[in-house]
Amino acid sequence: MSIGQNGIFRRAQNAVEKYEEAAKNEQSELNKVSDIMDGYLNGNGGNQGEYNTASTVADAIKQNKPFEKDTTITDSCNPTNSIRVPAGFKVAQDSATTVEDGIVIEDRDGNQFVWIPAKTEDEGGATINLSAGGTATIIYKRTAFLGEDITTDYAETIPSDEETSVNAWGGYYIGRYEAGDKESTQAKTMREEVASQENTIAIKSGQAPYNYIAQENAKTLAEGMNTAQGYATATTKLVSSYAWDTAISFIQIKNSDYGTNSPEGNYSNTTFDYIDITGKKQTKSNGSQVLVPTGQTRAVSNIYDMGGNLLEYTTERYYDGYIPNISRGGKYISTYDEAQAGIRYINSGTADIDIGFRVILYCSTEN
Protein backbone atom coordinates (compact mmCIF):
# COMPACT_ATOMS: atom_id res chain seq x y z
CA MET A 1 0.00 0.00 0.00
CA SER A 2 2.88 2.32 0.86
CA ILE A 3 4.44 1.76 -2.56
CA GLY A 4 1.08 2.30 -4.21
CA GLN A 5 0.49 5.52 -2.32
CA ASN A 6 3.94 6.82 -3.29
CA GLY A 7 3.15 6.03 -6.89
CA ILE A 8 -0.10 7.98 -6.63
CA PHE A 9 1.67 10.90 -4.96
CA ARG A 10 4.36 10.96 -7.68
CA ARG A 11 1.72 10.88 -10.43
CA ALA A 12 -0.22 13.68 -8.73
CA GLN A 13 2.91 15.77 -8.33
CA ASN A 14 3.84 15.21 -11.99
CA ALA A 15 0.35 16.20 -13.02
CA VAL A 16 0.58 19.44 -11.02
CA GLU A 17 4.01 20.26 -12.50
CA LYS A 18 2.76 19.63 -16.05
CA TYR A 19 -0.30 21.75 -15.44
CA GLU A 20 1.81 24.63 -14.12
CA GLU A 21 4.19 24.36 -17.07
CA ALA A 22 1.29 24.39 -19.53
CA ALA A 23 -0.16 27.44 -17.78
CA LYS A 24 3.17 29.26 -18.04
CA ASN A 25 3.48 28.41 -21.72
CA GLU A 26 -0.06 29.59 -22.33
CA GLN A 27 0.60 32.87 -20.51
CA SER A 28 3.81 33.32 -22.46
CA GLU A 29 1.95 32.93 -25.75
CA LEU A 30 -0.73 35.32 -24.55
CA ASN A 31 1.95 37.87 -23.64
CA LYS A 32 3.43 37.58 -27.13
CA VAL A 33 0.04 38.19 -28.71
CA SER A 34 -0.46 41.17 -26.38
CA ASP A 35 2.94 42.60 -27.38
CA ILE A 36 2.08 42.25 -31.06
CA MET A 37 -1.28 43.93 -30.56
CA ASP A 38 0.35 46.76 -28.61
CA GLY A 39 2.87 47.12 -31.40
CA TYR A 40 0.18 47.55 -34.02
CA LEU A 41 -1.76 49.95 -31.82
CA ASN A 42 1.41 52.01 -31.37
CA GLY A 43 1.95 52.07 -35.11
CA ASN A 44 5.15 50.04 -35.33
CA GLY A 45 3.85 47.12 -37.35
CA GLY A 46 3.76 44.63 -34.50
CA ASN A 47 7.48 44.90 -33.71
CA GLN A 48 8.04 42.75 -30.62
CA GLY A 49 11.76 43.31 -30.13
CA GLU A 50 13.49 45.05 -27.29
CA TYR A 51 15.17 47.46 -29.72
CA ASN A 52 14.08 49.97 -32.33
CA THR A 53 14.10 48.81 -35.95
CA ALA A 54 13.03 52.09 -37.58
CA SER A 55 14.81 53.76 -40.48
CA THR A 56 12.99 57.10 -40.17
CA VAL A 57 12.51 59.54 -37.31
CA ALA A 58 8.73 59.25 -37.45
CA ASP A 59 8.81 55.46 -37.14
CA ALA A 60 11.43 55.63 -34.40
CA ILE A 61 9.09 57.85 -32.38
CA LYS A 62 6.21 55.39 -32.87
CA GLN A 63 8.29 52.42 -31.76
CA ASN A 64 9.52 54.38 -28.72
CA LYS A 65 12.45 52.03 -28.10
CA PRO A 66 16.23 52.44 -27.97
CA PHE A 67 18.47 51.35 -30.82
CA GLU A 68 20.67 48.33 -30.15
CA LYS A 69 23.59 49.71 -32.15
CA ASP A 70 24.57 52.98 -33.80
CA THR A 71 22.01 53.56 -36.55
CA THR A 72 21.50 56.16 -39.26
CA ILE A 73 17.89 57.26 -39.77
CA THR A 74 16.33 59.95 -41.97
CA ASP A 75 13.84 62.74 -41.34
CA SER A 76 10.38 63.27 -42.85
CA CYS A 77 11.53 66.10 -45.10
CA ASN A 78 14.08 64.39 -47.32
CA PRO A 79 15.83 60.99 -47.28
CA THR A 80 19.19 62.75 -47.63
CA ASN A 81 18.70 64.43 -44.23
CA SER A 82 20.37 61.81 -42.05
CA ILE A 83 20.72 61.54 -38.28
CA ARG A 84 23.11 59.20 -36.50
CA VAL A 85 21.60 57.71 -33.33
CA PRO A 86 24.06 56.14 -30.84
CA ALA A 87 23.45 52.71 -29.36
CA GLY A 88 21.19 52.75 -26.31
CA PHE A 89 19.45 56.00 -27.27
CA LYS A 90 15.93 56.45 -28.59
CA VAL A 91 14.21 59.31 -30.39
CA ALA A 92 12.25 61.33 -27.82
CA GLN A 93 8.47 61.33 -27.98
CA ASP A 94 8.38 65.12 -28.32
CA SER A 95 11.11 65.23 -30.96
CA ALA A 96 10.51 67.06 -34.21
CA THR A 97 10.44 64.90 -37.34
CA THR A 98 12.56 67.28 -39.43
CA VAL A 99 16.19 68.15 -38.80
CA GLU A 100 15.58 71.91 -39.03
CA ASP A 101 13.02 71.75 -36.19
CA GLY A 102 15.28 69.75 -33.87
CA ILE A 103 15.61 65.96 -33.71
CA VAL A 104 15.82 64.99 -30.03
CA ILE A 105 17.32 61.76 -28.68
CA GLU A 106 17.37 60.59 -25.09
CA ASP A 107 19.20 58.02 -23.02
CA ARG A 108 17.69 55.49 -20.62
CA ASP A 109 17.46 58.15 -17.88
CA GLY A 110 15.79 60.73 -20.10
CA ASN A 111 18.81 62.97 -20.70
CA GLN A 112 18.21 64.69 -24.03
CA PHE A 113 20.37 65.94 -26.90
CA VAL A 114 19.53 67.72 -30.17
CA TRP A 115 21.09 66.80 -33.53
CA ILE A 116 23.10 69.59 -35.18
CA PRO A 117 23.92 68.85 -38.86
CA ALA A 118 27.46 69.98 -39.65
CA LYS A 119 30.74 69.22 -41.36
CA THR A 120 33.99 71.15 -41.35
CA GLU A 121 34.84 73.77 -43.96
CA ASP A 122 37.26 71.40 -45.68
CA GLU A 123 34.30 69.06 -46.24
CA GLY A 124 32.09 71.88 -47.51
CA GLY A 125 29.75 71.80 -44.52
CA ALA A 126 26.61 69.68 -44.15
CA THR A 127 23.69 70.54 -46.43
CA ILE A 128 20.13 69.76 -45.35
CA ASN A 129 16.90 70.07 -47.30
CA LEU A 130 14.31 72.38 -45.73
CA SER A 131 10.61 71.66 -45.45
CA ALA A 132 9.66 74.93 -47.15
CA GLY A 133 12.02 74.22 -50.04
CA GLY A 134 15.65 75.07 -50.61
CA THR A 135 18.65 73.99 -48.55
CA ALA A 136 20.86 75.18 -45.73
CA THR A 137 24.55 74.40 -45.31
CA ILE A 138 26.02 74.31 -41.79
CA ILE A 139 29.79 74.52 -41.30
CA TYR A 140 31.40 73.27 -38.09
CA LYS A 141 33.41 76.37 -37.23
CA ARG A 142 33.93 79.25 -34.80
CA THR A 143 32.06 82.46 -35.57
CA ALA A 144 32.33 86.03 -34.25
CA PHE A 145 28.63 86.88 -34.09
CA LEU A 146 29.28 90.16 -32.28
CA GLY A 147 32.48 91.23 -34.02
CA GLU A 148 35.02 89.78 -31.59
CA ASP A 149 38.53 89.19 -32.87
CA ILE A 150 38.58 85.41 -32.61
CA THR A 151 41.80 85.24 -34.62
CA THR A 152 44.05 86.90 -32.03
CA ASP A 153 42.09 87.43 -28.80
CA TYR A 154 40.45 83.99 -28.54
CA ALA A 155 41.88 80.59 -29.33
CA GLU A 156 40.75 77.01 -29.78
CA THR A 157 41.85 74.23 -32.07
CA ILE A 158 39.27 71.71 -33.16
CA PRO A 159 39.94 68.35 -31.44
CA SER A 160 40.66 65.59 -33.95
CA ASP A 161 37.97 63.25 -32.60
CA GLU A 162 35.31 65.95 -32.96
CA GLU A 163 36.43 66.67 -36.51
CA THR A 164 36.43 62.99 -37.43
CA SER A 165 32.99 62.37 -35.97
CA VAL A 166 31.17 65.35 -37.49
CA ASN A 167 32.65 64.65 -40.91
CA ALA A 168 31.85 60.94 -40.72
CA TRP A 169 28.20 61.36 -39.72
CA GLY A 170 27.42 64.88 -40.83
CA GLY A 171 26.70 66.24 -37.39
CA TYR A 172 26.88 66.06 -33.60
CA TYR A 173 24.57 66.52 -30.60
CA ILE A 174 24.26 69.39 -28.15
CA GLY A 175 22.46 69.20 -24.82
CA ARG A 176 18.84 70.21 -25.27
CA TYR A 177 19.15 72.06 -21.97
CA GLU A 178 21.99 73.54 -20.00
CA ALA A 179 23.24 71.01 -17.47
CA GLY A 180 21.09 70.47 -14.41
CA ASP A 181 21.91 69.12 -10.96
CA LYS A 182 20.01 65.87 -10.33
CA GLU A 183 20.46 65.78 -6.55
CA SER A 184 19.44 69.40 -5.98
CA THR A 185 16.40 68.91 -8.21
CA GLN A 186 15.33 65.83 -6.26
CA ALA A 187 15.63 67.89 -3.07
CA LYS A 188 13.44 70.56 -4.73
CA THR A 189 16.02 73.27 -4.26
CA MET A 190 18.21 75.36 -6.52
CA ARG A 191 21.95 74.86 -6.12
CA GLU A 192 23.66 76.72 -3.33
CA GLU A 193 27.25 77.85 -3.06
CA VAL A 194 28.08 74.94 -0.75
CA ALA A 195 26.60 72.33 -3.11
CA SER A 196 28.86 69.49 -4.23
CA GLN A 197 30.68 70.00 -7.52
CA GLU A 198 30.39 66.27 -8.13
CA ASN A 199 26.60 65.97 -8.25
CA THR A 200 25.03 64.08 -11.15
CA ILE A 201 24.39 65.82 -14.46
CA ALA A 202 20.78 65.83 -15.65
CA ILE A 203 20.01 67.19 -19.13
CA LYS A 204 16.26 67.48 -18.70
CA SER A 205 13.57 70.09 -18.30
CA GLY A 206 12.76 71.35 -14.82
CA GLN A 207 16.22 70.82 -13.33
CA ALA A 208 18.11 73.08 -10.94
CA PRO A 209 20.72 74.68 -13.26
CA TYR A 210 24.24 73.45 -12.48
CA ASN A 211 25.82 76.71 -11.32
CA TYR A 212 28.39 77.23 -8.56
CA ILE A 213 30.87 75.01 -10.35
CA ALA A 214 34.42 75.70 -11.52
CA GLN A 215 35.23 75.36 -15.22
CA GLU A 216 37.64 72.48 -14.69
CA ASN A 217 35.06 70.57 -12.65
CA ALA A 218 32.40 71.20 -15.28
CA LYS A 219 34.79 69.89 -17.93
CA THR A 220 35.50 66.75 -15.89
CA LEU A 221 31.81 66.06 -15.28
CA ALA A 222 30.93 66.55 -18.94
CA GLU A 223 33.72 64.24 -20.10
CA GLY A 224 32.70 61.60 -17.58
CA MET A 225 29.00 61.61 -18.38
CA ASN A 226 29.31 58.94 -21.10
CA THR A 227 30.92 56.56 -18.59
CA ALA A 228 28.51 57.43 -15.78
CA GLN A 229 25.52 56.80 -18.07
CA GLY A 230 27.00 53.73 -19.73
CA TYR A 231 27.10 55.09 -23.28
CA ALA A 232 28.65 52.33 -25.35
CA THR A 233 29.56 54.30 -28.47
CA ALA A 234 29.18 58.00 -27.66
CA THR A 235 31.67 60.56 -26.35
CA THR A 236 30.56 63.47 -24.16
CA LYS A 237 32.41 66.74 -23.60
CA LEU A 238 32.07 70.28 -22.33
CA VAL A 239 30.80 72.41 -25.22
CA SER A 240 33.53 73.87 -27.44
CA SER A 241 33.42 77.20 -29.30
CA TYR A 242 33.01 75.17 -32.51
CA ALA A 243 29.96 73.34 -31.17
CA TRP A 244 28.41 76.46 -29.60
CA ASP A 245 28.82 78.65 -32.66
CA THR A 246 27.68 75.93 -35.05
CA ALA A 247 24.56 75.37 -32.94
CA ILE A 248 23.76 79.08 -33.22
CA SER A 249 24.25 78.93 -36.99
CA PHE A 250 21.83 75.99 -37.04
CA ILE A 251 19.27 77.82 -34.88
CA GLN A 252 19.50 80.78 -37.26
CA ILE A 253 17.82 78.69 -39.94
CA LYS A 254 14.67 79.32 -37.89
CA ASN A 255 15.66 82.57 -36.17
CA SER A 256 17.98 84.56 -38.42
CA ASP A 257 19.59 86.78 -35.76
CA TYR A 258 19.69 84.47 -32.73
CA GLY A 259 23.41 85.08 -32.21
CA THR A 260 22.90 88.82 -31.78
CA ASN A 261 19.31 89.02 -30.54
CA SER A 262 17.92 86.20 -28.42
CA PRO A 263 15.00 87.41 -26.27
CA GLU A 264 13.67 83.83 -26.10
CA GLY A 265 16.01 83.37 -23.13
CA ASN A 266 15.68 84.41 -19.49
CA TYR A 267 16.90 87.97 -19.01
CA SER A 268 16.08 90.77 -16.58
CA ASN A 269 13.89 92.45 -19.22
CA THR A 270 11.83 89.39 -20.26
CA THR A 271 8.45 88.20 -19.01
CA PHE A 272 7.17 84.62 -19.05
CA ASP A 273 5.39 82.01 -16.96
CA TYR A 274 7.46 79.14 -15.59
CA ILE A 275 7.38 76.20 -13.19
CA ASP A 276 9.73 76.68 -10.26
CA ILE A 277 11.87 73.97 -8.69
CA THR A 278 9.08 73.04 -6.24
CA GLY A 279 6.60 72.52 -9.07
CA LYS A 280 4.66 75.75 -8.57
CA LYS A 281 3.61 77.99 -11.46
CA GLN A 282 5.24 81.42 -11.30
CA THR A 283 5.51 84.52 -13.44
CA LYS A 284 8.89 86.04 -14.15
CA SER A 285 8.22 89.76 -14.58
CA ASN A 286 10.07 92.39 -16.59
CA GLY A 287 12.73 94.05 -14.46
CA SER A 288 13.28 91.04 -12.19
CA GLN A 289 16.37 88.86 -11.96
CA VAL A 290 15.25 85.27 -11.40
CA LEU A 291 17.24 82.14 -12.21
CA VAL A 292 14.70 79.56 -13.42
CA PRO A 293 14.89 75.77 -13.84
CA THR A 294 16.04 74.37 -17.17
CA GLY A 295 13.64 74.34 -20.10
CA GLN A 296 11.36 77.14 -18.90
CA THR A 297 12.33 79.60 -21.61
CA ARG A 298 11.12 79.50 -25.22
CA ALA A 299 12.91 76.91 -27.36
CA VAL A 300 14.26 77.49 -30.85
CA SER A 301 14.82 74.34 -32.92
CA ASN A 302 14.08 72.34 -29.75
CA ILE A 303 17.08 73.87 -27.91
CA TYR A 304 16.57 75.76 -24.65
CA ASP A 305 18.45 78.27 -22.55
CA MET A 306 21.30 79.17 -24.95
CA GLY A 307 19.81 82.65 -25.23
CA GLY A 308 19.89 83.29 -21.52
CA ASN A 309 19.50 81.82 -18.05
CA LEU A 310 23.06 80.97 -17.00
CA LEU A 311 26.26 81.84 -18.79
CA GLU A 312 27.83 78.58 -19.95
CA TYR A 313 31.48 77.55 -19.81
CA THR A 314 33.24 76.48 -23.00
CA THR A 315 36.68 75.05 -23.75
CA GLU A 316 37.68 78.16 -25.70
CA ARG A 317 40.51 80.27 -24.19
CA TYR A 318 41.30 83.97 -23.92
CA TYR A 319 44.82 85.25 -24.59
CA ASP A 320 45.17 86.67 -21.06
CA GLY A 321 46.49 83.89 -18.86
CA TYR A 322 45.01 85.41 -15.68
CA ILE A 323 41.43 85.28 -16.94
CA PRO A 324 41.65 82.55 -19.59
CA ASN A 325 38.17 81.03 -19.58
CA ILE A 326 35.36 81.85 -21.98
CA SER A 327 31.66 81.50 -21.19
CA ARG A 328 28.87 82.04 -23.69
CA GLY A 329 25.24 83.07 -23.94
CA GLY A 330 23.05 85.42 -21.98
CA LYS A 331 22.40 85.44 -18.26
CA TYR A 332 19.38 86.17 -16.10
CA ILE A 333 20.93 89.24 -14.44
CA SER A 334 21.51 91.01 -17.80
CA THR A 335 19.19 92.36 -20.48
CA TYR A 336 18.96 90.55 -23.81
CA ASP A 337 20.32 93.53 -25.70
CA GLU A 338 23.56 93.41 -23.74
CA ALA A 339 24.06 89.65 -23.32
CA GLN A 340 23.05 87.72 -26.43
CA ALA A 341 23.49 84.04 -27.28
CA GLY A 342 26.60 84.75 -29.34
CA ILE A 343 28.42 86.85 -26.76
CA ARG A 344 31.82 85.86 -25.32
CA TYR A 345 32.58 86.57 -21.66
CA ILE A 346 36.02 86.20 -20.12
CA ASN A 347 36.23 84.83 -16.59
CA SER A 348 38.62 83.15 -14.19
CA GLY A 349 36.82 79.81 -14.24
CA THR A 350 35.94 79.88 -10.55
CA ALA A 351 32.52 78.81 -9.33
CA ASP A 352 29.88 81.53 -9.43
CA ILE A 353 26.11 81.95 -9.22
CA ASP A 354 25.58 82.98 -12.85
CA ILE A 355 27.75 80.44 -14.73
CA GLY A 356 26.86 76.87 -15.66
CA PHE A 357 27.68 74.58 -18.59
CA ARG A 358 26.34 72.45 -21.44
CA VAL A 359 27.28 68.96 -22.63
CA ILE A 360 27.89 67.92 -26.25
CA LEU A 361 27.89 64.39 -27.63
CA TYR A 362 29.75 62.81 -30.57
CA CYS A 363 29.04 59.48 -32.24
CA SER A 364 31.73 56.85 -32.51
CA THR A 365 33.52 56.25 -35.80
CA GLU A 366 34.77 52.82 -34.75
CA ASN A 367 31.62 50.82 -35.51
C-alpha positions as CSV (number, residue, x, y, z in Angstrom):
1,M,0.0,0.0,0.0
2,S,2.9,2.3,0.9
3,I,4.4,1.8,-2.6
4,G,1.1,2.3,-4.2
5,Q,0.5,5.5,-2.3
6,N,3.9,6.8,-3.3
7,G,3.2,6.0,-6.9
8,I,-0.1,8.0,-6.6
9,F,1.7,10.9,-5.0
10,R,4.4,11.0,-7.7
11,R,1.7,10.9,-10.4
12,A,-0.2,13.7,-8.7
13,Q,2.9,15.8,-8.3
14,N,3.8,15.2,-12.0
15,A,0.4,16.2,-13.0
16,V,0.6,19.4,-11.0
17,E,4.0,20.3,-12.5
18,K,2.8,19.6,-16.1
19,Y,-0.3,21.8,-15.4
20,E,1.8,24.6,-14.1
21,E,4.2,24.4,-17.1
22,A,1.3,24.4,-19.5
23,A,-0.2,27.4,-17.8
24,K,3.2,29.3,-18.0
25,N,3.5,28.4,-21.7
26,E,-0.1,29.6,-22.3
27,Q,0.6,32.9,-20.5
28,S,3.8,33.3,-22.5
29,E,2.0,32.9,-25.7
30,L,-0.7,35.3,-24.5
31,N,1.9,37.9,-23.6
32,K,3.4,37.6,-27.1
33,V,0.0,38.2,-28.7
34,S,-0.5,41.2,-26.4
35,D,2.9,42.6,-27.4
36,I,2.1,42.2,-31.1
37,M,-1.3,43.9,-30.6
38,D,0.4,46.8,-28.6
39,G,2.9,47.1,-31.4
40,Y,0.2,47.5,-34.0
41,L,-1.8,49.9,-31.8
42,N,1.4,52.0,-31.4
43,G,1.9,52.1,-35.1
44,N,5.2,50.0,-35.3
45,G,3.8,47.1,-37.4
46,G,3.8,44.6,-34.5
47,N,7.5,44.9,-33.7
48,Q,8.0,42.8,-30.6
49,G,11.8,43.3,-30.1
50,E,13.5,45.1,-27.3
51,Y,15.2,47.5,-29.7
52,N,14.1,50.0,-32.3
53,T,14.1,48.8,-35.9
54,A,13.0,52.1,-37.6
55,S,14.8,53.8,-40.5
56,T,13.0,57.1,-40.2
57,V,12.5,59.5,-37.3
58,A,8.7,59.3,-37.4
59,D,8.8,55.5,-37.1
60,A,11.4,55.6,-34.4
61,I,9.1,57.8,-32.4
62,K,6.2,55.4,-32.9
63,Q,8.3,52.4,-31.8
64,N,9.5,54.4,-28.7
65,K,12.5,52.0,-28.1
66,P,16.2,52.4,-28.0
67,F,18.5,51.3,-30.8
68,E,20.7,48.3,-30.2
69,K,23.6,49.7,-32.2
70,D,24.6,53.0,-33.8
71,T,22.0,53.6,-36.5
72,T,21.5,56.2,-39.3
73,I,17.9,57.3,-39.8
74,T,16.3,59.9,-42.0
75,D,13.8,62.7,-41.3
76,S,10.4,63.3,-42.8
77,C,11.5,66.1,-45.1
78,N,14.1,64.4,-47.3
79,P,15.8,61.0,-47.3
80,T,19.2,62.7,-47.6
81,N,18.7,64.4,-44.2
82,S,20.4,61.8,-42.0
83,I,20.7,61.5,-38.3
84,R,23.1,59.2,-36.5
85,V,21.6,57.7,-33.3
86,P,24.1,56.1,-30.8
87,A,23.5,52.7,-29.4
88,G,21.2,52.8,-26.3
89,F,19.4,56.0,-27.3
90,K,15.9,56.5,-28.6
91,V,14.2,59.3,-30.4
92,A,12.2,61.3,-27.8
93,Q,8.5,61.3,-28.0
94,D,8.4,65.1,-28.3
95,S,11.1,65.2,-31.0
96,A,10.5,67.1,-34.2
97,T,10.4,64.9,-37.3
98,T,12.6,67.3,-39.4
99,V,16.2,68.2,-38.8
100,E,15.6,71.9,-39.0
101,D,13.0,71.7,-36.2
102,G,15.3,69.8,-33.9
103,I,15.6,66.0,-33.7
104,V,15.8,65.0,-30.0
105,I,17.3,61.8,-28.7
106,E,17.4,60.6,-25.1
107,D,19.2,58.0,-23.0
108,R,17.7,55.5,-20.6
109,D,17.5,58.2,-17.9
110,G,15.8,60.7,-20.1
111,N,18.8,63.0,-20.7
112,Q,18.2,64.7,-24.0
113,F,20.4,65.9,-26.9
114,V,19.5,67.7,-30.2
115,W,21.1,66.8,-33.5
116,I,23.1,69.6,-35.2
117,P,23.9,68.8,-38.9
118,A,27.5,70.0,-39.6
119,K,30.7,69.2,-41.4
120,T,34.0,71.1,-41.4
121,E,34.8,73.8,-44.0
122,D,37.3,71.4,-45.7
123,E,34.3,69.1,-46.2
124,G,32.1,71.9,-47.5
125,G,29.8,71.8,-44.5
126,A,26.6,69.7,-44.2
127,T,23.7,70.5,-46.4
128,I,20.1,69.8,-45.4
129,N,16.9,70.1,-47.3
130,L,14.3,72.4,-45.7
131,S,10.6,71.7,-45.5
132,A,9.7,74.9,-47.2
133,G,12.0,74.2,-50.0
134,G,15.6,75.1,-50.6
135,T,18.6,74.0,-48.6
136,A,20.9,75.2,-45.7
137,T,24.6,74.4,-45.3
138,I,26.0,74.3,-41.8
139,I,29.8,74.5,-41.3
140,Y,31.4,73.3,-38.1
141,K,33.4,76.4,-37.2
142,R,33.9,79.2,-34.8
143,T,32.1,82.5,-35.6
144,A,32.3,86.0,-34.3
145,F,28.6,86.9,-34.1
146,L,29.3,90.2,-32.3
147,G,32.5,91.2,-34.0
148,E,35.0,89.8,-31.6
149,D,38.5,89.2,-32.9
150,I,38.6,85.4,-32.6
151,T,41.8,85.2,-34.6
152,T,44.0,86.9,-32.0
153,D,42.1,87.4,-28.8
154,Y,40.5,84.0,-28.5
155,A,41.9,80.6,-29.3
156,E,40.8,77.0,-29.8
157,T,41.9,74.2,-32.1
158,I,39.3,71.7,-33.2
159,P,39.9,68.3,-31.4
160,S,40.7,65.6,-34.0
161,D,38.0,63.2,-32.6
162,E,35.3,65.9,-33.0
163,E,36.4,66.7,-36.5
164,T,36.4,63.0,-37.4
165,S,33.0,62.4,-36.0
166,V,31.2,65.4,-37.5
167,N,32.6,64.6,-40.9
168,A,31.9,60.9,-40.7
169,W,28.2,61.4,-39.7
170,G,27.4,64.9,-40.8
171,G,26.7,66.2,-37.4
172,Y,26.9,66.1,-33.6
173,Y,24.6,66.5,-30.6
174,I,24.3,69.4,-28.2
175,G,22.5,69.2,-24.8
176,R,18.8,70.2,-25.3
177,Y,19.1,72.1,-22.0
178,E,22.0,73.5,-20.0
179,A,23.2,71.0,-17.5
180,G,21.1,70.5,-14.4
181,D,21.9,69.1,-11.0
182,K,20.0,65.9,-10.3
183,E,20.5,65.8,-6.6
184,S,19.4,69.4,-6.0
185,T,16.4,68.9,-8.2
186,Q,15.3,65.8,-6.3
187,A,15.6,67.9,-3.1
188,K,13.4,70.6,-4.7
189,T,16.0,73.3,-4.3
190,M,18.2,75.4,-6.5
191,R,21.9,74.9,-6.1
192,E,23.7,76.7,-3.3
193,E,27.3,77.8,-3.1
194,V,28.1,74.9,-0.8
195,A,26.6,72.3,-3.1
196,S,28.9,69.5,-4.2
197,Q,30.7,70.0,-7.5
198,E,30.4,66.3,-8.1
199,N,26.6,66.0,-8.2
200,T,25.0,64.1,-11.1
201,I,24.4,65.8,-14.5
202,A,20.8,65.8,-15.6
203,I,20.0,67.2,-19.1
204,K,16.3,67.5,-18.7
205,S,13.6,70.1,-18.3
206,G,12.8,71.3,-14.8
207,Q,16.2,70.8,-13.3
208,A,18.1,73.1,-10.9
209,P,20.7,74.7,-13.3
210,Y,24.2,73.4,-12.5
211,N,25.8,76.7,-11.3
212,Y,28.4,77.2,-8.6
213,I,30.9,75.0,-10.3
214,A,34.4,75.7,-11.5
215,Q,35.2,75.4,-15.2
216,E,37.6,72.5,-14.7
217,N,35.1,70.6,-12.7
218,A,32.4,71.2,-15.3
219,K,34.8,69.9,-17.9
220,T,35.5,66.7,-15.9
221,L,31.8,66.1,-15.3
222,A,30.9,66.5,-18.9
223,E,33.7,64.2,-20.1
224,G,32.7,61.6,-17.6
225,M,29.0,61.6,-18.4
226,N,29.3,58.9,-21.1
227,T,30.9,56.6,-18.6
228,A,28.5,57.4,-15.8
229,Q,25.5,56.8,-18.1
230,G,27.0,53.7,-19.7
231,Y,27.1,55.1,-23.3
232,A,28.6,52.3,-25.4
233,T,29.6,54.3,-28.5
234,A,29.2,58.0,-27.7
235,T,31.7,60.6,-26.4
236,T,30.6,63.5,-24.2
237,K,32.4,66.7,-23.6
238,L,32.1,70.3,-22.3
239,V,30.8,72.4,-25.2
240,S,33.5,73.9,-27.4
241,S,33.4,77.2,-29.3
242,Y,33.0,75.2,-32.5
243,A,30.0,73.3,-31.2
244,W,28.4,76.5,-29.6
245,D,28.8,78.7,-32.7
246,T,27.7,75.9,-35.1
247,A,24.6,75.4,-32.9
248,I,23.8,79.1,-33.2
249,S,24.3,78.9,-37.0
250,F,21.8,76.0,-37.0
251,I,19.3,77.8,-34.9
252,Q,19.5,80.8,-37.3
253,I,17.8,78.7,-39.9
254,K,14.7,79.3,-37.9
255,N,15.7,82.6,-36.2
256,S,18.0,84.6,-38.4
257,D,19.6,86.8,-35.8
258,Y,19.7,84.5,-32.7
259,G,23.4,85.1,-32.2
260,T,22.9,88.8,-31.8
261,N,19.3,89.0,-30.5
262,S,17.9,86.2,-28.4
263,P,15.0,87.4,-26.3
264,E,13.7,83.8,-26.1
265,G,16.0,83.4,-23.1
266,N,15.7,84.4,-19.5
267,Y,16.9,88.0,-19.0
268,S,16.1,90.8,-16.6
269,N,13.9,92.4,-19.2
270,T,11.8,89.4,-20.3
271,T,8.5,88.2,-19.0
272,F,7.2,84.6,-19.0
273,D,5.4,82.0,-17.0
274,Y,7.5,79.1,-15.6
275,I,7.4,76.2,-13.2
276,D,9.7,76.7,-10.3
277,I,11.9,74.0,-8.7
278,T,9.1,73.0,-6.2
279,G,6.6,72.5,-9.1
280,K,4.7,75.7,-8.6
281,K,3.6,78.0,-11.5
282,Q,5.2,81.4,-11.3
283,T,5.5,84.5,-13.4
284,K,8.9,86.0,-14.2
285,S,8.2,89.8,-14.6
286,N,10.1,92.4,-16.6
287,G,12.7,94.0,-14.5
288,S,13.3,91.0,-12.2
289,Q,16.4,88.9,-12.0
290,V,15.2,85.3,-11.4
291,L,17.2,82.1,-12.2
292,V,14.7,79.6,-13.4
293,P,14.9,75.8,-13.8
294,T,16.0,74.4,-17.2
295,G,13.6,74.3,-20.1
296,Q,11.4,77.1,-18.9
297,T,12.3,79.6,-21.6
298,R,11.1,79.5,-25.2
299,A,12.9,76.9,-27.4
300,V,14.3,77.5,-30.8
301,S,14.8,74.3,-32.9
302,N,14.1,72.3,-29.7
303,I,17.1,73.9,-27.9
304,Y,16.6,75.8,-24.6
305,D,18.5,78.3,-22.6
306,M,21.3,79.2,-24.9
307,G,19.8,82.6,-25.2
308,G,19.9,83.3,-21.5
309,N,19.5,81.8,-18.0
310,L,23.1,81.0,-17.0
311,L,26.3,81.8,-18.8
312,E,27.8,78.6,-20.0
313,Y,31.5,77.6,-19.8
314,T,33.2,76.5,-23.0
315,T,36.7,75.1,-23.7
316,E,37.7,78.2,-25.7
317,R,40.5,80.3,-24.2
318,Y,41.3,84.0,-23.9
319,Y,44.8,85.3,-24.6
320,D,45.2,86.7,-21.1
321,G,46.5,83.9,-18.9
322,Y,45.0,85.4,-15.7
323,I,41.4,85.3,-16.9
324,P,41.7,82.6,-19.6
325,N,38.2,81.0,-19.6
326,I,35.4,81.9,-22.0
327,S,31.7,81.5,-21.2
328,R,28.9,82.0,-23.7
329,G,25.2,83.1,-23.9
330,G,23.1,85.4,-22.0
331,K,22.4,85.4,-18.3
332,Y,19.4,86.2,-16.1
333,I,20.9,89.2,-14.4
334,S,21.5,91.0,-17.8
335,T,19.2,92.4,-20.5
336,Y,19.0,90.5,-23.8
337,D,20.3,93.5,-25.7
338,E,23.6,93.4,-23.7
339,A,24.1,89.6,-23.3
340,Q,23.0,87.7,-26.4
341,A,23.5,84.0,-27.3
342,G,26.6,84.7,-29.3
343,I,28.4,86.8,-26.8
344,R,31.8,85.9,-25.3
345,Y,32.6,86.6,-21.7
346,I,36.0,86.2,-20.1
347,N,36.2,84.8,-16.6
348,S,38.6,83.2,-14.2
349,G,36.8,79.8,-14.2
350,T,35.9,79.9,-10.6
351,A,32.5,78.8,-9.3
352,D,29.9,81.5,-9.4
353,I,26.1,82.0,-9.2
354,D,25.6,83.0,-12.9
355,I,27.7,80.4,-14.7
356,G,26.9,76.9,-15.7
357,F,27.7,74.6,-18.6
358,R,26.3,72.4,-21.4
359,V,27.3,69.0,-22.6
360,I,27.9,67.9,-26.2
361,L,27.9,64.4,-27.6
362,Y,29.8,62.8,-30.6
363,C,29.0,59.5,-32.2
364,S,31.7,56.9,-32.5
365,T,33.5,56.2,-35.8
366,E,34.8,52.8,-34.7
367,N,31.6,50.8,-35.5
